[in-house]
Amino acid sequence: MILRTRKYITEQLQDLKIDDKNITFHDPKPYTLNYYSFYTKEYKTFIETVSNNLDKILFEHTKLYGTRFVVFEEEAVEGEESIKRLIEVADLFKLILGKRLESGIYSFETTLRRLYEKEKIIYECFNSKEIFSTKKRIGKLDQKGR
C-alpha cells in the first residue's frame, strides 16, 4: 500500500485531476459520540461479572515458561536510583485480557477459548502423568495451531 500525505500530494502532484477536478483537501470536522446508549444494564452486569472473576483466572500455563516475572525499570529521578519492579507474566496476561475486552466481546471470547484449550491440555498432561514433551502431545499442540 502506498501512502501519501496531503502535503506531499499538494506539493508534488499539483496538476493532478480526478474527473477534470483539482484535488482539494478539507480539514476534518470533529464531532462527539455519545456512548451512553451502549452502557445497558446487561453490559454493566457483564463487566462487573468479568471484573469480579478476573482474579480467579490464574494463567497456570505461564508458570511453565522459562521465567515467571518480567522486570520493569522506572527511570531514576536526579540523584536517586532507578526502581526495578517485578511483574508476574500471569498479571500481564490479565492486563492483556482486559485490553481484549476493551477491543470487543468477540476478541475477548476468542482469547478465553484459547486460554481454556491451553489450560485443558496442561491439565490432561499432568492428570494422565504423561511427560509433557512427548511427540504425541506436541503433535496435538501443533495441529491446533497454538
C-alpha positions as CSV (number, residue, x, y, z in Angstrom):
1,M,0.0,0.0,0.0
2,I,1.4,3.4,-1.0
3,L,0.5,6.2,1.4
4,R,1.0,9.9,0.7
5,T,0.3,12.8,2.9
6,R,-1.8,15.8,2.0
7,K,1.2,18.0,1.9
8,Y,3.1,15.6,-0.5
9,I,0.1,15.4,-2.8
10,T,-0.5,19.2,-2.9
11,E,3.2,19.9,-3.4
12,Q,4.2,17.2,-5.8
13,L,1.0,16.5,-7.7
14,Q,-0.3,20.0,-8.2
15,D,-1.7,19.3,-11.7
16,L,-3.4,16.0,-10.8
17,K,-7.1,16.0,-11.6
18,I,-9.8,13.5,-11.0
19,D,-12.8,13.7,-13.3
20,D,-11.4,17.0,-14.5
21,K,-11.5,18.5,-11.0
22,N,-8.5,19.6,-9.0
23,I,-7.8,17.7,-5.8
24,T,-8.7,19.7,-2.7
25,F,-8.4,18.7,1.0
26,H,-10.7,20.0,3.7
27,D,-9.8,19.8,7.4
28,P,-11.9,17.1,9.1
29,K,-14.7,18.4,11.4
30,P,-14.6,16.5,14.7
31,Y,-17.8,15.5,16.3
32,T,-18.7,13.9,19.6
33,L,-20.1,10.5,20.0
34,N,-22.4,9.7,22.9
35,Y,-21.5,6.2,24.2
36,Y,-24.2,6.2,26.9
37,S,-26.6,4.2,24.8
38,F,-24.1,1.3,24.7
39,Y,-24.0,1.1,28.5
40,T,-27.1,-1.0,29.1
41,K,-27.9,-2.8,32.3
42,E,-26.8,-6.1,30.8
43,Y,-23.5,-4.7,29.7
44,K,-22.8,-3.2,33.1
45,T,-23.7,-6.6,34.7
46,F,-21.3,-8.4,32.3
47,I,-18.4,-6.0,33.1
48,E,-19.0,-6.4,36.8
49,T,-19.0,-10.2,36.5
50,V,-15.8,-10.1,34.5
51,S,-14.0,-7.8,36.9
52,N,-15.2,-9.9,39.9
53,N,-13.9,-13.1,38.3
54,L,-10.7,-12.0,36.6
55,D,-8.6,-12.8,39.6
56,K,-9.8,-16.3,39.5
57,I,-8.1,-16.9,36.2
58,L,-4.6,-18.0,37.2
59,F,-3.0,-18.5,33.8
60,E,-1.3,-21.6,35.1
61,H,0.3,-22.3,31.7
62,T,2.5,-19.2,32.2
63,K,4.2,-21.0,35.2
64,L,5.7,-23.4,32.7
65,Y,7.6,-20.6,30.9
66,G,11.3,-20.1,31.4
67,T,10.6,-17.1,33.6
68,R,7.6,-16.2,35.7
69,F,8.5,-12.5,36.0
70,V,9.2,-9.5,33.8
71,V,11.4,-6.7,35.2
72,F,10.4,-3.2,34.5
73,E,12.8,-0.4,35.4
74,E,11.5,3.0,36.1
75,E,13.6,6.0,35.2
76,A,15.6,7.4,38.0
77,V,14.9,10.9,39.3
78,E,18.0,13.0,39.7
79,G,20.2,11.7,42.5
80,E,18.1,8.6,43.1
81,E,18.5,5.1,42.0
82,S,16.2,3.6,39.4
83,I,13.4,1.4,40.7
84,K,13.0,-2.1,39.4
85,R,9.7,-3.8,39.6
86,L,8.9,-7.5,39.1
87,I,5.6,-8.2,37.5
88,E,4.3,-11.7,37.0
89,V,3.7,-12.9,33.5
90,A,0.2,-14.0,34.6
91,D,-0.6,-10.4,35.7
92,L,0.5,-9.1,32.3
93,F,-1.8,-11.7,30.7
94,K,-4.7,-10.3,32.9
95,L,-3.9,-6.9,31.6
96,I,-4.0,-8.1,28.0
97,L,-7.2,-9.9,28.7
98,G,-8.7,-6.6,29.9
99,K,-7.5,-4.9,26.8
100,R,-9.1,-7.6,24.7
101,L,-12.4,-6.9,26.5
102,E,-12.0,-3.2,25.6
103,S,-11.5,-4.2,21.9
104,G,-14.7,-6.2,21.8
105,I,-16.6,-9.1,23.1
106,Y,-15.6,-11.4,20.2
107,S,-11.8,-10.9,20.7
108,F,-12.3,-11.4,24.5
109,E,-14.3,-14.6,24.0
110,T,-11.8,-15.9,21.5
111,T,-8.9,-15.3,23.9
112,L,-10.8,-17.0,26.7
113,R,-11.5,-20.1,24.5
114,R,-7.8,-20.3,23.5
115,L,-6.8,-20.0,27.2
116,Y,-9.2,-22.7,28.1
117,E,-7.7,-25.0,25.5
118,K,-4.2,-24.4,26.7
119,E,-5.2,-25.0,30.3
120,K,-7.1,-28.1,29.4
121,I,-4.1,-29.6,27.6
122,I,-1.8,-28.9,30.5
123,Y,-4.4,-30.4,32.9
124,E,-4.7,-33.5,30.8
125,C,-0.9,-34.0,30.7
126,F,-0.5,-33.7,34.4
127,N,-3.6,-35.8,35.2
128,S,-2.5,-38.6,32.9
129,K,1.1,-38.4,34.2
130,E,2.4,-38.1,30.6
131,I,5.7,-36.4,30.1
132,F,4.8,-33.0,28.6
133,S,7.3,-33.0,25.9
134,T,6.2,-36.3,24.2
135,K,5.9,-36.2,20.4
136,K,2.2,-37.2,20.8
137,R,1.4,-34.1,22.9
138,I,3.5,-31.7,20.8
139,G,1.7,-33.0,17.7
140,K,-1.7,-32.2,19.3
141,L,-0.5,-28.7,20.1
142,D,0.8,-28.2,16.5
143,Q,-2.4,-29.5,15.0
144,K,-4.4,-26.8,16.8
145,G,-2.1,-24.1,15.6
146,R,-1.1,-22.9,19.1
